[in-house]
Structures are given as structure tokens and as C-alpha cells.
Amino acid sequence: MTQESLQQRQMQTRRFDTKDEKKLLTAGAQVLQDLGFNLEESETGLGVVVGSKDRDATEAGEVAGVVLMRILIGTPVIYDEKQKIRVSMVTRSVGDKETAARVTFQRVVWNNQGRVSATEPLNEPKLYQEFFDKLSQSVFLTANEI
């Protein structure tokens, strides 16, 4: 593994002081729903949850640039129009007392002609930190029955 992939894996993974993978997975699913994701697949026996949400991908600067190109040289007006943010969370037992949770975010972008213009992982640390902060709070509240 490269140093970069190791850093990404560390950003995407946290350990929790629980052996109850099902509760951790349930807490993760609730956090994802709170963040606006629709759950598409869930297999608690395998420790997997997958979800997505649709978002607008239109950027005013990009549209203005392609319209200007259309006017100046007659090229077709193609710009990013919509995107789907996908997320997957996987849990696994670690040792006798811990469970690890790994979450990954990706996006698929379609242009105004309905073609995929980009597929890419989302590697912004703030995104992962926000998810794990909320997951930690959820796990704490669940463990203490609050």
C-alpha cells in the first residue's frame, strides 16, 4: 500500500469500544439518514450499509464558461448537472473488545446530456470527521440509553 492509501484508510476508519457490530451498524445507518442519505442496502450479518443522495452539480461559473464558448466558437453547451453521492459503511470485529467501522464516500456526476462526466472518491477529511463525530455521539447515547 502507498503512503497515500494508508492515510486515506486511516481517515476512513475508526475503532469503537463495543463488540456489538449490529448496534454500531444501526447507529451508522441512523447517522447516514440524519445526513440526508437514503439507505439502499443493509446486511447486518455481513456488517454492511450502503446509501446515496442526489445533489445538484451545476456551478454558475462552469455554465457561464460553456455558454460563452458556445457563443464564440459554436461548441455544444455541456456542463455538469447532477450528482449522486454514495456512501458505504463496513464493520468488523477487532480483538476481544472493539469493532472497527470504515466508511467511504464517492460521487458520480452526470452532465446535461445525461452522460457520466466524473466518478471519484470524496477524500475531504472534514467529511469523514463529521461522520465519525456524529457516529461517536450516537454510539455513546445508545450505550447509555439516553
C-alpha positions in Angstrom: 0.0 0.0 0.0 1.2 3.5 -0.7 1.5 6.1 2.0 -1.5 8.0 0.5 -3.7 4.9 0.5 -2.7 4.2 4.1 -3.6 7.8 5.1 -7.0 7.5 3.4 -7.7 4.2 5.1 -6.9 5.8 8.5 -9.2 8.8 7.7 -12.0 6.4 6.7 -11.7 4.0 9.8 -12.4 4.4 13.5 -12.4 1.8 16.3 -15.2 1.7 18.9 -15.2 0.1 22.3 -18.0 -2.3 21.6 -18.4 -5.9 20.4 -21.9 -5.3 19.2 -21.5 -4.8 15.5 -25.2 -4.7 14.9 -25.7 -1.7 17.2 -22.7 0.1 15.6 -24.1 -0.6 12.2 -27.6 0.6 13.3 -26.1 3.8 14.7 -24.2 4.3 11.5 -27.3 3.9 9.4 -29.1 6.4 11.6 -26.3 8.9 11.2 -26.4 8.5 7.4 -30.1 9.1 7.4 -29.6 12.2 9.5 -27.1 13.4 6.9 -29.7 13.0 4.2 -28.7 9.7 2.7 -31.3 7.1 1.6 -30.4 3.6 2.6 -30.3 1.3 -0.4 -28.8 -1.9 1.1 -28.2 -3.2 4.5 -26.8 -6.6 5.6 -26.2 -6.6 9.3 -24.9 -10.2 9.2 -22.1 -9.0 6.9 -21.7 -5.6 8.6 -22.6 -3.5 5.5 -24.8 -0.5 4.9 -24.9 1.4 1.6 -26.7 4.6 0.8 -26.9 7.6 -1.5 -28.3 11.0 -2.0 -28.8 13.1 -5.1 -27.5 16.6 -5.4 -27.3 19.4 -7.9 -23.8 19.6 -9.6 -24.4 22.8 -11.6 -21.8 25.5 -11.0 -22.6 29.0 -12.3 -19.0 29.7 -13.4 -18.9 26.5 -15.4 -22.3 27.2 -17.1 -21.2 30.8 -17.9 -18.0 29.5 -19.5 -19.6 26.9 -21.7 -22.3 29.3 -22.8 -19.6 31.8 -23.7 -17.7 29.1 -25.7 -21.0 28.3 -27.5 -21.4 31.9 -28.5 -17.8 32.4 -29.6 -17.0 29.2 -31.4 -20.2 27.3 -31.6 -19.4 24.3 -29.4 -22.2 22.4 -27.7 -23.1 23.6 -24.3 -22.1 20.8 -21.9 -21.9 21.2 -18.2 -22.3 19.1 -15.1 -25.9 19.0 -14.0 -26.5 16.4 -11.3 -24.6 14.1 -9.0 -25.2 11.1 -6.7 -23.2 10.9 -3.5 -22.7 7.3 -2.5 -21.6 6.0 0.9 -20.8 2.6 2.2 -20.1 1.6 5.8 -18.5 -1.7 6.8 -17.9 -3.0 10.3 -15.7 -5.8 11.6 -14.6 -7.1 15.0 -11.1 -6.2 16.1 -9.7 -8.1 19.1 -11.9 -9.0 22.0 -13.5 -5.7 22.8 -13.5 -3.5 19.8 -15.3 -3.1 16.5 -13.9 -1.1 13.6 -16.1 1.0 11.2 -14.9 2.0 7.8 -16.9 4.5 5.7 -16.2 5.6 2.2 -17.9 8.4 0.2 -17.9 8.6 -3.6 -19.7 10.7 -6.2 -20.9 10.2 -9.7 -21.5 13.3 -11.8 -23.8 13.5 -14.9 -23.7 16.3 -17.5 -26.7 18.0 -19.1 -26.6 15.4 -21.9 -27.1 12.5 -19.4 -23.6 11.2 -19.7 -21.3 10.5 -16.7 -18.6 13.2 -16.6 -16.9 12.1 -13.4 -16.7 9.3 -10.9 -14.4 10.0 -7.9 -13.8 9.2 -4.3 -14.5 12.0 -1.8 -11.4 12.4 0.3 -12.1 15.5 2.3 -11.1 14.9 5.9 -13.8 17.2 7.2 -16.5 14.9 5.7 -15.1 11.9 7.5 -14.6 13.8 10.7 -18.2 15.0 10.7 -19.5 11.5 10.1 -17.4 9.9 12.8 -18.1 12.7 15.3 -21.9 12.0 14.8 -21.3 8.3 14.9 -19.4 8.5 18.2 -22.2 10.6 19.7 -24.8 8.1 18.5 -22.9 5.2 19.9 -22.5 7.0 23.3 -26.2 7.8 23.5 -27.2 4.3 22.6 -24.8 2.7 25.0 -26.0 4.9 27.8 -29.7 4.5 26.8 -30.1 8.3 26.5 
